[in-house]
Every structure is written in structure tokens, then in C-alpha cells.
Amino acid sequence: MVLYLGGVLRLRRRGHLWPLRLTAVYLLLGLGSYAVVSFGFLGAESTDLRWAFTTRIALLLFVVPALVSLGRPIALARVALSADGRRRTERAMRSWPVRAFGNAIAAPVIACAIFLVFLTPVAAILRDSPWSEWTISVVTPLAGLVLVLPIAAHSVLRTGFFVTVEFLLAFVELLLDAIPGLLLRLNDGILDHAPAITARLPFWFPTPLHDQHLSGDLLWFIAEVADVPVLVLLFVRWMRVDRREGKRLDELSDDEMAELTRQHLGQRGP
């Protein structure tokens, strides 16, 4: 928040105004959603309720980073920083970790791997440990930002083929993300093997099995809904790449086009 508002103030000192709606979106939707998820009901009850724990992690991984990206923090950095700062930002956004994880090919694998932890006793250990609670509050949204921001900011140039593959794999993600939620919902055994709570619980607390089923339902729902904005962003990126590549081909002369065609046929042909 400090860096974002500092960038806005720096632009103002230069005589430029950053759109107020983007600042409001960043503060109210982005940071506001983080505060609600981390310090509201889900954060308070995630130790005792499986569905609160899994829902909290799913929201921190998918929804909060998506809402933060609506404030366009990368675009703000590009216009507010000095020349050296912009170069460092571009270098970071084009680094191998961002290229490796900030695409729709890696996202489904990473999300599914995280959600599969809910099917093991590790989930009970994470729910009980205060250290893991604080770690989850910091690491999970940062991981989500690494996955979402490069796609939202169009920071890495992709070929039309790569973007097409990303778009197709995003549909695979719809199925892949559903697997952990379905397994939680359909299994009739307590998968995390957490010990029963002996303290007196509120009357509205679900049974352990119902708690697990609710966890699966909500995890499935959030993961599927969160994929829709990613599909929209990938579709927009695909249109931009296609338009850029089409314009590049239109600028070629007849001789250059003939040479390009000859090279293509020469590589493909017998």
C-alpha cells in the first residue's frame, strides 16, 4: 500500500494524475478483500473449521490477487518510477520466475498441487500451527500475484502459438482445479485425520464430515469462478497478439512475403 500510494503522490508532484478509480479499486477491493479474508470470520475460524481454512487459502490465492491487479500496480510503477526503477521493474517482470509461473500453463499445476494438500494430514498441521497461519497470510497472496500480475499486465511478449496453448490449457484448468474439491466432497472419511475438538462448540458448527464436504463445495466453486477472469484476460491477450502479428505481416513487401513463405515451406516440406 505504501509503495502504491507513494507512486500516486510522485505522479501528482510531476503534474500528472493517476485515475482515482484505480486507487479506490486497489485500496477497497484489493487490500480490502485481503483484510476481510485474513482478519474477518475466515481468519478467525480457520483453525476450527476446515471450510473456513480452505476457503481462506483459495480466496488469497485467486480472488485477492485478481482484485489487486485491477488497480494496475505494474502500470503505475512503469509511469511513476525513474528510468532506473522502470528498467528494474521490466527486468523483474521478464525474469525467468515470472516467465515460468506467470502463465496459464503453470497456474493450474501450482493451484492443484496446493489444493491437494487439503486431502492429507498436512492440512490439519497447517490449521493448528500459528506460524503457518501467518505464513499463509503472506506467502499465499504473493504466490497469487506472481501467477496473476504478468497475465493482467501483459508484461511478457508471447507468440501467437504460445498464447493459443495458454488459452486452451486454461480450459483444462477448469477440470484440474475441480479435482481436489470433488475428492473432498465425495469422500466419506476424514482425510486430514485431525483430532476431534473436545471444547464446547457453537451449535451451528458442522460435524467433521459435513465440514469437509462444505470445504470441497466451496473450494470447487471458488476455483471454477476464479478461472473466468483468467479466460477473459487470455482471450484479450490472444486478440492483441494476433492483431500485432497480422500488422507485422501486412507491412512485409511482396518479396519478403515470398521469401518467408519459401522458408516456411522449406522447413515443413520434404
N, C-alpha and C positions, 0 to 999 in steps of 0.2 A: 504493500500500500504506500509506504514512504517513497519508494522509487517511482511508482506511477504518479503520485501527486507532485513529486519533485520534477518529473518530466513535464507535467502540465504547467507548473509555475515557470519553468525555464522557457517554455514556448511563449508564455504570456510576457515575460521580460523582453523577448525578442520582438514583441508586437504581433504575435500570432495567437489565435485562439483554438484550443483543442475542443472539439464538439462536446458540449455539456452532457448530451445524452450518452456519449460513450463513457464519460466519467461516472455518470449515475449508474449505468449498467454494470460497470466494473465494481463499484462500491456496493450497490444494493443487491444486485443479482449474484455477482461473483463472490465477493467477500462475505456478503450477507448470507448466501447459501452455505458457505463454509462454516460460518458462526452457528447457524441453525442446526446443521448436521453434527458438528463437533461438540457444541455446548448445550444443545437442546435435549429433547427426550431421547433421541437415538444415542447420543453420547453418554447420557446418564444411565441408561438401562442396558447398554450393550454388554455389560458384564453378566447380567442375569438372563437376558433374552437373546436367543440365537437369531431371531429375525431382526432385532434391532442391530446386532453386530454385523450381520451380512449386508443389511440394507445400508448401514452407515458406510461400509467399505465400498459398496457398489456406487453409491452417490458420490463419494470422494474421488473415485476413480473415473467415473463417466460424466456425471452431471456438473459438479463444481468446476472442473477444468473447462468444460464446454461453455459455461456461463462466464467464466473469467475471460475466455478468448473473445467473447462478444465485445469486450471493452477494447480490443485490439491493442494489447500492450506491446507487441512486436512492432506494429506500425508507429506507435508513439515513440518507441526507442529509436527508430530509424530517422525520425524527424527532429527529435529533441536532443539527441546526443551530439557530441562533437564528431569531427571526422574520424578521429581515432576510436571513439566509442562506437560509431557506426561500423567501422571495419571489424572491431572485436565482436560486435553483435552478429554481423554477417558471417564471420568466421565460425562463431559458435553454432549458428543455425545451419551451417553447411558442414559441420564436423561429422565424423563417422557415427558417433552415437545417435545424433539426430537423424541422419540418413537411415540408420539401421532400424530405429524404433519409431520414428515419426512417419509411418506409412500404414496403410490398411492391410499390409501383408503381415507385419509383426504384431499389430494390435490384437487380433483375435487369439493368437497363440499366447500372448502375455496375459490377457484377460482370463482366458480359460485356465491357464496354469494357476493364476491367483485364486480363482473361484474353486478349483479342485481341492484347495487346502481345506475348504469348508466340509469336505467329505471325510476328513481324517481327524484323529485326536489332537493334531496340532492346533485346530481351531479352538478347542477348549483351553489349551495352554495360553493361546493368544488372548482369549477373553479374560482370563484370570490375572494376567500379568499387567501391573500398572505401567511398567516400562514399555511393553508392546503397545499399550493404548496410546501413549504419547508418540511412539514411533510411527504408528499407523496414521495418526493425525497429521504428521509432517510428510512422511515418505509417500503415502498413497496419492494425495493430490499432486505432488511433484511428479510422480510417475505418470499420472494422467495428463499433466501439462506437456510432458515430453512426447506423449502419444498424440495429443490433440493440436497443440500450437503450430507445429510445422505444416499440418494439413490446412488449418484455418488461415495461416499467414501466407500460404503458397511460397514458402521460403526456399524450397529446393526445386530446381527445374527438373522436370521429368519428361521422358519421351512419351509419345502417344501410346506406344505399346505398353510401357510400364504403368501408365495411368489406367489403361484399359484392364490390365491384370489386377490392379488395385481395386477397381470398381467391381470386377467380377468376384474377387475374394471377399469384398465387403458383404456380398450376399451369403457367402459361405459362413461368415462371422455370425449371421443371424441364426444359423443352426448350431455353430460351435459354442456360442455363448449360452445356448439353451441347455446344454448337456448337464452342467453342474446343478442348475435349478431343477431340472427334471429328476435327476437322481435323488436330490434332497426331498422332492415332493413325493416320489413314488416308493421310496424305501420305508419299510415299516420297522426298521431298527434304528436306534440312536447311534448315528455314525461317529459322533465326536467322543462318545463314551465319557461324557462329563459326569462327575458325581452329582447325585441328586441334592438339591438345595434343602437344607434342614430348617432354615429360618422360615418364619411365617410369611407367606407371600400374599399380595393383594388378591382378592377373589377373582379379578379379571385376568390373572396370569394364565396362559395356556399350559396344558400338560407338555412335558418334554417332546413327545412325538408331534403334537399339534404345533408346537413351537418350531420344530424342524420343518414341518410341511409349510407353514407360513413363510419361513425363511426361503424355501425353494420357490414358492409362488412369487414373492417379491423380487427375488434375485432374477428370476426369469423375466418378469415384467420390465424391470429397470434396464436390464441388458438389452432387451429387444427394442424398447423405446429409444434408448440412447444411440442405437445404431442408425436411426433415421436421419438425424442431422449429419452424420458422417457420410451417408449415402448422398445427401444433397450437396455437401461440400465437394465430394469426389466427382459428382456429375458436373458441377460448375468448373472444377479444375480440368476435367476432360474436355469440356467445350472450349475453354481458353487455350489449351494445348493444341487442340485440333484447329482452332482459328489461327494460332500462331504458325503452325506448320503449314497450313494452307496458304497463308500470306507469303511465307518464305518460298514455297513452290511457285506461286504466281509471279514472284519477282525474278525468277530464272529466265534467261533467254532461251530461244528455241534450241540453240546449240548446247547450252548447259543442260537443258532437259533431256535432249537426246543422249548426251554423254552419261547422265545419271541413269537413264533407262538402260543403256548398254551395260553399265557396270552392274546394275541390279540383275539383269538377265544373265550376265556372265557369272555372277556369284550363285545364282539359283539354277542355272541351266546345267545340262550335262557337260 
